[in-house]
Amino acid sequence: MLFADVLASLPTIDHLSALELLDGETVIAVIENKPGQAGSVRVYHALYQEFGAINAVAAAKGVRLYAEHSADAKAFPGKHPNIDRLLALIDNGKPLAIKLINANVDQSKR
């Protein structure tokens, strides 16, 4: 299955402007719902809905969801940081929490 087909099967993210990945209380990444990142928001959101956090099992599923992009990420580290993060999490086993940022939230108050 191609990544485009995977995306079509995942829950919509129209209600989100972004999501934050947290190591404890520390925000380690923000993935915005905008062109070039929306697919990753959709993948991470689906993982959050299923697992409640990104643990090693969720990360392994995420790598599968990224389909053909995962092989590219493995061949070219740094090219796909959101996949790289999942691959690293599989190796280190340290889970990440996710905070959803709703689209109707005033971003200046974050």
PEDAUR-V280730 format. One line per field, one symbol per residue. ss: DSSP state (a for helix, b for strand, c for the rest). phi: phi as a letter, one per 30 degrees, with the letter a starting at -180 (. if undefined). burial: b if it has 9 or more other C-alpha atoms within 8 Angstrom, else e. A space follows every 50 residues. Layout:
ss: ???
phi: ???
burial: ???
This chain:
ss: ccaaaaaaaccccccbbbbbbbbccbbbbbbbcccccaaaaaaaaaaaaa accbcaaaaaaaaaaccaaaaaaaacccccaaaaaaaaaaaacccbbbbb bbccccaaac
phi: .dedddedccedbedccabccbciccdcabccdbejbedddddddddddd ciaccddddddeddddhddddddddbejdbeddedddddedciddcdbcd cdddddddcd
burial: eebeebbeebeebeebbbbbbbbeeebeebbbbeeebbebbbbbbbbbee bbbbbbebbbbbbebbbebbeebeeebeebeebbebbebbeeeebbbbee bbbeeeeeee
